[in-house]
Amino acid sequence: MNNLNLNLLPRKPFLKQYFRQLFTVLIMAILIPFAVMLIGYITDSINESSLKAEIADMDNRVQVMSKRLQVNPVTASYEELSKSVDELEALQTDWKLIIDRVEFYLPAEAKYIDISGKNNNLLEVSYQFNRMSEVIHYMDQLEQEPMIDDVKLTSISRKGEQLNSSAYDRGFELSIKHTVNISIVFHSNEK
């Protein structure tokens, strides 16, 4: 006998025949997107918690830095005093520089009598000169000095022997000591 394989049974409907395969595909089609969404949600929540931790850390750093920037009462007092000292030093007159500039033009024969500073920009000096021409030349040089605003001759007094008028007429200068008081106004902010 021949082994013939004959199937005489009626044919199975399509759904019955492929039900298991279709059901498996349908379940996979539902589960795969759900799994992807679940993995995304878990990843996002992990990222969110790490971002929240970073934000909290940054907030702590900002608070620490703002505490550092807050003015300490002791530091504030020191800074205020330091600022006041700087302002006073800026307004202070450099008397040595002024006196050096005033004495720079002084003739060698002139003698110092007195010097005094008034306010922050006035210097009063007294010198003794041998000749009046030296006084005029000295004041002219002071007026040329850039840091000096004004030069005024406040008083002149004579002391010494006077020659008769005929000696003066012949071109001789009087041999009198001239004590000269000069007021000098200068820029107070120059150092």
VENBELGI-V571500 format. One record per helix or strand of 2 or more residues. SS is the DSSP state (a for helix, b for strand). FROM is the first residue (numbers start at 1). TO is the last residue. Records with the same first field share a line. If there is no record, write none. Layout:
SS=FROM-TO, FROM-TO
This chain:
a=14-69, 73-91, 95-104, 132-144, 165-169
b=111-118, 122-129, 148-160, 176-186
